């Protein structure tokens, strides 16, 4: 597996960090974490997950 380096301006990086912190405070993100935790405990079908 190879790795690549990406260089972004500091201002862009700082803006991305702020957006990520904002996202992590949303109810949608918290619900997504809860969902992924729930599906790791047992096997679900597509119907169980609402697909």
C-alpha positions as CSV (number, residue, x, y, z in Angstrom):
1,X,0.0,0.0,0.0
2,X,1.4,3.4,-0.9
3,X,0.8,6.7,0.8
4,X,0.6,10.1,-0.6
5,X,1.2,13.5,0.9
6,X,-1.2,16.3,0.3
7,X,-0.2,19.9,1.1
8,X,-2.9,22.5,1.8
9,X,-2.5,26.1,2.9
10,X,-2.7,26.6,6.7
11,X,-5.8,28.8,6.5
12,X,-7.6,26.0,4.6
13,X,-6.5,23.4,7.1
14,X,-7.7,25.6,10.0
15,X,-11.0,26.1,8.3
16,X,-11.4,22.3,7.8
17,X,-10.7,21.7,11.5
18,X,-13.4,24.2,12.6
19,X,-15.9,22.6,10.2
20,X,-15.0,19.1,11.6
21,X,-15.5,20.3,15.2
22,X,-18.9,21.8,14.2
23,X,-20.0,18.6,12.5
24,X,-19.1,16.5,15.5
25,X,-21.5,18.6,17.6
26,X,-24.5,17.9,15.4
27,X,-27.3,15.5,16.3
28,X,-26.9,13.8,12.9
29,X,-23.2,12.9,13.6
30,X,-24.1,11.6,17.1
31,X,-26.9,9.5,15.6
32,X,-24.5,8.1,13.0
33,X,-22.1,7.0,15.7
34,X,-24.9,5.4,17.6
35,X,-26.1,3.6,14.5
36,X,-22.6,2.2,13.7
37,X,-22.3,1.1,17.3
38,X,-25.6,-0.7,17.2
39,X,-25.0,-2.5,13.9
40,X,-21.7,-3.9,15.2
41,X,-23.4,-5.8,18.0
42,X,-25.5,-8.2,15.8
43,X,-26.3,-9.1,12.2
44,X,-29.0,-7.1,10.5
45,X,-30.8,-7.5,7.2
46,X,-31.4,-4.7,4.8
47,X,-35.0,-4.5,5.9
48,X,-34.0,-4.1,9.6
49,X,-31.9,-1.1,8.6
50,X,-34.7,0.5,6.5
51,X,-33.3,-0.1,3.0
